[in-house]
Amino acid sequence: MGLMYEKQIRVTEEHIDQNNHVNNVQYVHWVEEVAAEHWNLLKHTTEYVNDVWMLLDHHIQYKKQVYLNDVITVKTYPQTPEGAKQPRKVEFYCNDELVVDSSTLWILFDPEAKKIKRLEKDWLEKLI
């Protein structure tokens, strides 16, 4: 699996808004969904199995519209940690062209202790 996760999504009616393209809110949903899917595949290899990621900040740049029946390839990967914050990229491609670019910041949260976890600087290297 590694630090890159990829999936494909076929655009359906539920993803389309009144302007007949993928709704911007849908992309935010996909950003959270694909990050969670990736973590669920990786967490069993870490000491953070019971912890959860919480979205702290997100920036999305919409470059091109996507329409009904288009197939989107979503790629996501974590970037170098920034203290307690874990940056993650989520990129959306349609026909091999970047259509949406997302940069997010996450924090790892211990739900039992109700505290943010501070990760080691090299924690991602241990996943490779």
N, C-alpha and C positions, 0 to 999 in steps of 0.2 A: 504494500500500500504506500508507505512512505509519507512524505510531507505534502504531497500533491494529491488531491482528490478531485475526481471528475465524474460528471453525470450528464445525461442528456434529458431534456424536457421537450415534449411536443406541446406547442401552444394550443390550448383549447378555448372554448367559449368562456369558461369561468375566469380566464386570465385577461380577457379583453374588456376594455372600458368603452364609454360612449364615443370615443374618438377612433374606435376600431383598431386600436393597437394595445400591446400589453400595458396594463395599468402600472403606474409607478409604484404603487403600494405593493403590488405583486412582487416586484423585484426585492423590496425590503423583506418580504416574507421568505422568498427564496434564499436570500443571504443568510437569514437565521436558520432556515431548514438545512441548507447544505453544510453550514458550519457544524450544526448538531450531528448530522449524519457522519461527517468526518471524525468528529470527536468520539462518537460511539464506536467507531471502528478502531480507534487508537487507544482509548483510555485504559483498556485492560492490560496494556503494556507499561503503564505508569503506576505511580504510587497515589494517583489522584482519582481512583475509580469512583468514589462516592461524591466527588466534588462536581460542581456545575459551573458552566461559563455564563456570565451575564454580560450583555451588550452594554457598553459604556458610551460609545460614540460611533457614529457612522457617517460616511460621506459617499455619495453616489454621483457619478457623472454619466448622464445619458448621452450617448453619442449618435445613436441611430434607432429608428423605430423597428419593432418586431410585431408581426401580424399573425392572425389565425393560421394554424397548421405549420408555421415555421418550426424548425427544430433548433433549440438552443443548446449549446454545450456550455456547461458551467464548470469552471475550474476554481478551486480554492486551495490556499496554502497559508500556513502561519509564517510570519516574518520574525525578525530578531526581537526578543522581548525588550520592553522599555520599563524597567522596574517591575511594578506589580501589573502593568498593562501588557497585554498580548495583542499585537497588531495581526490582522489577517486580511488577505486580499481575496476578493471574489470577483471573478471576471466572467462575463457572459459573451459568448460568441455565436454569431449566426452566419452560416456560410463562410466560416473561417475568418470572419471580421469581428473585431472587438466592438460590441454594441453598447455595453454597460460596464463601467469600471467602478468597483466598490472597495473602499478602504475602511476597515472597522477596528475598533479597540475593544478588547474584552478583558474582564477580570475573572479570575478563578475564585469561586466562593465555596466555602465549607458550610453546607446547610445545617449541619448538626451544631457546630460551634457558632454559626452566624457571623463568620468573619471572612475577610478576604485573605486568600493565600498568596504569599509572595513566592514566586517561582525562582529556582536557581537560573542564573544567566544561561547556562548551557543545557537546560532541560530539553530543548528541542533536539540537540545532538544525540541524546540518549534514545530518541525515537527512530533514528535512521538505521 
